[in-house]
Every structure is written in structure tokens, then in C-alpha cells.
Amino acid sequence: MLENLLTPETRTDPYPFYRQVFDRGPVFAAADGFFVVSGFEEASALLKSPAFGHGEPEVLPDPHENEPVDEQGRVVRSFLALDPPDHTRLRRLVSKAFTPRMIEQLAPRIEELAKELVAKALEMGEFDLMTEIAKPLPVVVISEMLGVPLADRGRFEGWSHAMGRALDPSFLIAKETVAARREFVAYFRELAKERRKRPTGDLFSDLVSVSDEGDRLSEGELVITAMLLLVAGHETTTNLIGNGILALLNHPEQHRELAGDRSKIPNAVEEMLRYDSPVQLTTRLALRDTTIGDEVVGKGAQAVVLLGAANRDPRTHENPDRFDVDRPSPRHLALGQGIHFCLGAPLARMEGRILFEALLGAGRAFHRTADPVWVKQVTLRGLESLRLEFA
């Protein structure tokens, strides 16, 4: 059944399929030891439950030099894919460098970049939102945060895209991402050597030196964390921008309302996250015998959590398929829940808010000149191309 996620029709609009899934039950056993969760409350409870996690990392008996492993020979994962206590330790260390104050200080630079990109698009008249605005803004912001040299930023788009594909569950898409991962690791290893010798006051330098009661990030943890921050800080925000603008274009009355009252943009960003989430699904492993909703789940069972479906659960969202920038405090799971709630959520929200303000405040209306083209991914939902024209 989940192979339907791979069809062109479902990639373009997965929500009719999600409704079919939900109609079979907010939680149901799709196969022995395999559950699909599409209900909002059930998904929220699962993501917060210590009974579900990611399990132990794979042991590599003969690891490649650019495949980081720990002292037990286990693959070094990002904290996004770890369970406590490893997750707790790593997230705490990263949080010491990735602070709210650091993010708040980025606002003037993000505003400057957004204005520059929108001004360039205005000069072009017709442009591709994804190429000219949605991709450059977040990749420049996260690259500058990490202290990635300007000349190297162009290399990251291909790497980030390949690593984004790696987030798709293996039972849905088998994609070779090993080469991109190893190139990423090799790059950040060299950058770490430079930052140890000559710290530059950027986030990566802070991660190199961060400590907590003598505990530090190992080299493998450092480079994998940098990869996570770069991919998560680039791909998901790009998708928020593209999906959000497309939602406005598909709902002209909402577009006009938001353009007429830009004070509604923060709430509109939350509705965009709910309505067409940049992250559509995640997976969890049952770490012990437990339950999801009314379903008994045995230890070792796998659960696929359809975040995009949960965000349109009719039991918790009135008129869930309606895009409404005035929806009161839109509830959604687009940024996760529980211990894995997105560390970069304040940054993503800030970038989205500032960019939408710049576009809607440009003083000229814009419209679509071609059908949108969706990327061939399942976990991350976003556009490859969205051609627009200013009137």
C-alpha cells in the first residue's frame, strides 16, 4: 500500500491517499510487525513516548575511513536518530552552541538577504522561486552560521539533496547516498582541523570547542552534527518557502488577505507548516511491548508516522483540507514532537516569516507561469521548480 507514495500523482498531491489511509483507522497494522499511524493524537503520543525510538546503530566490521564509527564500531548517527542517553548527551552539547541568542542575532542578515533576492527577482520579472529565492536564502544562512567558505557553498546543494533522499525509509526508496555522505565527512573533517587551529567565531568553531563537564563531541559526532545542521537547515526551510507560496497561489483569497495584512504572516507560517508540511513522515521502532491507540504493538515492530496525514486529521482540525491563514493557533507535527522536536524551529520560522514579508511587501503581485515540479522524495516534500512572474 505504501508504494502508492511513490507514484507521480501522490507526489503531486498525497492528501487524498492519506485520507484513504486514515479511513482504515488512525492506527492500523499494514503487515506483521508494521504499523501505519495517521491520526494526530496517536502520532503525537507516539513521538513523545519513550516506548518508541530508533534502536541501536549498526556495527560496521570494516568501516571506510570516511564512515565515522564509535569505539564499539557502531555507525555514528546524528542525535536526530539516537535514543537516550546518547541523544540526551549530544543534543545538550549542540544546544550549548546553537543558542536562541545566536538565532535572534541573525534577523538583520536574513532580512538583508531576503530583500536582495526579492529585488533580483523583481528585476528579472519572470523567475523560478526555488532557484532564485527558496534555495539560496536558507543555504546562505546556515552556511554563514557554520562558517563554510563562500567558494564551497555551491557544493552543498547536491550533497544536501542526496542526504535528503537518505531520509526516505529504505522500504520505500533504495538510493545510493554513501558517496555524498563520505564527501560530506571528508570536507568537515578538514574544516574541523582548520577551526581547531584558528577558531573564527562561527557555529562550527563553537561545536569544535563546546564542552559540558569535560564531555566533548568526538570527531565523528562533530562532522555528523554539522551535516545534520546543514541538510536540515537547508532542505526543510526551502520546502517551507516553496510549499507556502504555492498554497497562497492556489488560494487567491488567502493570498490577498495576507498581502493586505502582513501582521498575519507568523500565524500563516504555522498554517503553511500544517497544510503542506516540509517533512511528511518519520519512522520509529518499538523498543518494548506497548500500544498505539487501540493497537497492541510488540517489541521490534516498526511504525511509519504520516505527519502530513496527522496534520489534516478531521478529529482535531476543523475543515482540515482548507488552507486558512486565520486558523486559530494551527496545531501541527511538522517540526516534530517530544525529545526530537526540531532544534532549528525558531530559525526556520524566522526565515519563513522574513521571506514572506519581503515577497508580499514588494508592492507587486506575482502569479504562476508554469505547473509546479515536485522533487522525487517522500519524506521531504518540496518543489524542484515553481516559475513565477511579477505583474
GITA-V310161 format. One record per backbone hydrogen bond with DSSP energy under -1.0 kcal/mol. CO is the residue of the C=O (numbers start at 1). NH is the residue of the N-H. If there is no record, write none. Layout:
CO|NH ; CO|NH
This chain:
1|4 ; 2|5 ; 3|6 ; 4|7 ; 7|11 ; 8|12 ; 9|13 ; 14|18 ; 15|19 ; 16|20 ; 17|21 ; 18|22 ; 19|23 ; 21|24 ; 22|25 ; 26|38 ; 26|39 ; 28|36 ; 31|34 ; 33|302 ; 34|30 ; 34|31 ; 35|304 ; 36|28 ; 37|306 ; 39|43 ; 40|44 ; 41|45 ; 42|46 ; 43|47 ; 44|48 ; 49|52 ; 51|287 ; 53|285 ; 58|75 ; 64|67 ; 68|76 ; 70|73 ; 73|60 ; 74|70 ; 78|81 ; 79|82 ; 83|87 ; 85|89 ; 86|90 ; 87|91 ; 88|92 ; 89|93 ; 90|94 ; 91|95 ; 92|96 ; 94|97 ; 94|98 ; 97|99 ; 99|103 ; 100|104 ; 101|105 ; 103|106 ; 104|107 ; 106|110 ; 107|111 ; 108|112 ; 109|113 ; 110|114 ; 111|115 ; 112|116 ; 113|117 ; 114|118 ; 115|119 ; 116|120 ; 117|121 ; 118|122 ; 119|123 ; 120|124 ; 121|125 ; 124|126 ; 125|390 ; 127|388 ; 128|132 ; 129|133 ; 129|134 ; 130|135 ; 133|137 ; 135|139 ; 136|140 ; 137|141 ; 138|142 ; 139|143 ; 140|144 ; 141|145 ; 142|146 ; 143|147 ; 143|148 ; 145|203 ; 149|152 ; 150|153 ; 152|155 ; 153|156 ; 155|159 ; 156|160 ; 157|161 ; 158|162 ; 159|163 ; 160|164 ; 161|165 ; 162|166 ; 164|167 ; 165|168 ; 169|172 ; 169|173 ; 177|181 ; 178|182 ; 179|183 ; 180|184 ; 181|185 ; 182|186 ; 183|187 ; 184|188 ; 185|189 ; 186|190 ; 187|191 ; 188|192 ; 189|193 ; 190|194 ; 191|195 ; 192|196 ; 193|197 ; 194|198 ; 202|206 ; 203|207 ; 204|208 ; 205|209 ; 206|210 ; 212|215 ; 215|212 ; 218|222 ; 219|223 ; 220|224 ; 221|225 ; 222|226 ; 223|227 ; 224|228 ; 225|229 ; 226|230 ; 227|231 ; 228|232 ; 229|233 ; 231|235 ; 234|238 ; 235|239 ; 236|240 ; 237|241 ; 238|242 ; 239|243 ; 240|244 ; 241|245 ; 242|246 ; 243|247 ; 244|248 ; 245|249 ; 246|250 ; 251|255 ; 252|256 ; 253|257 ; 254|258 ; 255|259 ; 256|260 ; 257|261 ; 261|264 ; 262|265 ; 264|268 ; 265|269 ; 266|270 ; 267|271 ; 268|272 ; 269|273 ; 270|274 ; 271|275 ; 272|276 ; 278|381 ; 280|308 ; 282|305 ; 284|303 ; 285|53 ; 286|300 ; 290|297 ; 292|295 ; 295|292 ; 297|290 ; 298|301 ; 301|286 ; 302|35 ; 303|284 ; 304|37 ; 305|282 ; 305|307 ; 306|310 ; 307|311 ; 309|312 ; 310|313 ; 313|316 ; 313|317 ; 319|322 ; 324|327 ; 333|336 ; 335|342 ; 338|341 ; 342|345 ; 344|348 ; 345|349 ; 346|350 ; 347|351 ; 348|352 ; 349|353 ; 350|354 ; 351|355 ; 352|356 ; 353|357 ; 354|358 ; 355|359 ; 356|360 ; 357|361 ; 359|362 ; 365|391 ; 367|389 ; 373|384 ; 373|385 ; 375|377 ; 379|280 ; 382|375 ; 385|373 ; 386|129 ; 387|369 ; 388|127 ; 389|367
